[in-house]
């Protein structure tokens, strides 16, 4: 049951975020994500600010040997970063969206289906990919929900 909603095209709105950019491999990615979420959560607590939406990963490169990823949280307004924490704006963009249910490691089928959707509709992917983690990773893997956005050129 990898896909739980129809693949669709959306126009996003600009979103301020706090994130830390990392280069890692797939084996170390879960630890990196946990460390960064903790770092940003502590910074938000210190500033009195809150997340504006669910946590995300912005994949600049999906090379599993050397993943280039920004890990972070959307925030309500632009903020000043601190140390490794950067503040930036995810721009408004047209995206193809799909929602995966199940283990994160099994999302490849939805990625393939979304790539086919893009090709079948004469569209062109921009390269980067965003994953938004819609629920808590402490639940059973079969219940995990991940929204995947593929920006379009």
C-alpha positions as CSV (number, residue, x, y, z in Angstrom):
1,X,0.0,0.0,0.0
2,X,2.7,2.6,-0.9
3,X,0.4,5.3,-2.4
4,X,-2.7,6.5,-0.5
5,X,-3.8,9.4,-2.7
6,X,-3.8,10.2,-6.4
7,X,-0.7,11.9,-7.7
8,X,-1.6,15.5,-8.4
9,X,0.0,18.8,-9.5
10,X,-0.1,21.7,-7.0
11,X,1.2,25.3,-6.8
12,X,2.9,25.8,-3.5
13,X,3.2,29.1,-1.6
14,X,6.5,30.5,-0.3
15,X,7.5,28.9,3.0
16,X,10.1,30.2,5.4
17,X,12.2,27.4,7.0
18,X,15.0,26.6,9.3
19,X,17.3,23.9,8.1
20,X,20.7,22.4,8.4
21,X,22.4,21.2,5.1
22,X,24.2,17.8,5.4
23,X,26.0,15.4,3.1
24,X,25.7,11.8,4.3
25,X,25.0,8.3,3.0
26,X,21.7,6.5,3.3
27,X,22.9,4.4,6.3
28,X,23.6,7.5,8.4
29,X,20.7,9.6,7.2
30,X,18.2,8.6,10.0
31,X,20.7,9.6,12.7
32,X,21.5,12.9,11.0
33,X,17.8,13.7,10.7
34,X,17.3,13.0,14.4
35,X,20.2,15.2,15.4
36,X,19.2,18.1,13.2
37,X,15.6,18.0,14.4
38,X,16.8,18.1,18.0
39,X,19.1,21.0,17.2
40,X,16.4,23.1,15.5
41,X,13.8,22.2,18.1
42,X,16.1,23.5,20.8
43,X,16.7,26.7,18.9
44,X,13.0,27.2,18.4
45,X,12.4,26.7,22.1
46,X,15.1,29.2,22.9
47,X,13.6,31.8,20.6
48,X,10.0,31.1,21.6
49,X,9.1,30.3,18.0
50,X,7.1,27.3,16.8
51,X,7.1,25.0,13.8
52,X,4.5,26.1,11.2
53,X,4.1,22.7,9.7
54,X,5.6,19.2,9.8
55,X,9.3,18.5,9.5
56,X,10.8,17.9,6.1
57,X,13.9,16.9,4.1
58,X,14.9,18.8,1.0
59,X,17.0,16.5,-1.1
60,X,19.4,18.5,-3.4
61,X,20.9,15.2,-4.5
62,X,19.5,11.6,-4.1
63,X,22.8,9.8,-4.7
64,X,22.6,7.2,-1.9
65,X,26.3,7.2,-1.4
66,X,26.5,11.0,-0.9
67,X,23.1,12.4,-0.2
68,X,23.0,16.2,-0.2
69,X,20.0,17.2,2.0
70,X,18.6,20.1,4.0
71,X,16.8,18.9,7.1
72,X,14.4,21.2,8.9
73,X,11.1,22.7,9.9
74,X,8.8,25.2,8.3
75,X,8.3,28.3,10.4
76,X,5.7,31.1,10.4
77,X,8.0,33.9,9.3
78,X,11.6,34.4,8.2
79,X,14.0,34.0,11.2
80,X,17.7,34.4,11.8
81,X,19.6,31.2,11.8
82,X,22.3,30.3,14.3
83,X,25.4,28.3,13.8
84,X,24.7,25.5,11.3
85,X,21.0,26.4,11.2
86,X,20.1,28.3,8.1
87,X,17.0,30.4,7.4
88,X,15.7,30.4,3.9
89,X,12.6,30.6,1.8
90,X,11.3,27.6,-0.2
91,X,9.9,29.5,-3.2
92,X,6.4,29.1,-4.6
93,X,6.6,26.4,-7.2
94,X,4.6,24.0,-9.3
95,X,5.0,20.5,-7.9
96,X,3.9,16.9,-8.5
97,X,2.7,15.5,-5.1
98,X,2.2,12.0,-3.9
99,X,1.6,10.5,-0.4
100,X,3.4,7.3,0.6
101,X,2.2,5.1,3.5
102,X,4.6,2.6,5.0
103,X,8.4,2.4,5.7
104,X,10.4,5.2,4.4
105,X,12.7,2.7,2.7
106,X,9.8,1.5,0.6
107,X,8.9,4.8,-1.0
108,X,10.9,4.1,-4.2
109,X,7.8,2.7,-6.0
110,X,6.0,6.0,-5.5
111,X,9.0,7.9,-6.7
112,X,9.0,5.8,-9.8
113,X,5.2,6.3,-10.3
114,X,5.6,10.1,-9.9
115,X,8.5,10.2,-12.4
116,X,6.3,8.3,-14.9
117,X,3.4,10.7,-14.2
118,X,5.8,13.6,-15.0
119,X,6.9,12.0,-18.2
120,X,3.4,10.9,-19.3
121,X,2.1,14.5,-18.9
122,X,5.0,16.1,-20.8
123,X,6.4,17.8,-17.8
124,X,10.0,18.1,-16.6
125,X,11.3,17.7,-13.0
126,X,13.5,20.4,-11.6
127,X,15.7,18.0,-9.8
128,X,15.2,18.7,-6.1
129,X,12.7,16.6,-4.0
130,X,11.0,17.4,-0.7
131,X,9.7,14.9,1.8
132,X,7.3,16.0,4.5
133,X,6.9,13.6,7.4
134,X,3.2,13.7,8.3
135,X,3.3,11.7,11.4
136,X,5.5,10.5,14.2
137,X,8.3,8.0,13.4
138,X,7.7,6.2,16.7
139,X,4.5,4.6,15.3
140,X,4.5,1.2,13.4
141,X,6.4,1.6,10.1
142,X,3.2,0.4,8.2
143,X,1.5,3.6,9.4
144,X,4.1,6.1,8.5
145,X,2.9,8.9,6.1
146,X,5.3,10.8,3.8
147,X,4.2,13.6,1.4
148,X,6.6,13.7,-1.5
149,X,6.9,16.9,-3.7
150,X,8.8,16.9,-7.0
151,X,9.2,20.5,-8.2
152,X,8.7,21.1,-11.9
153,X,10.5,23.3,-14.4
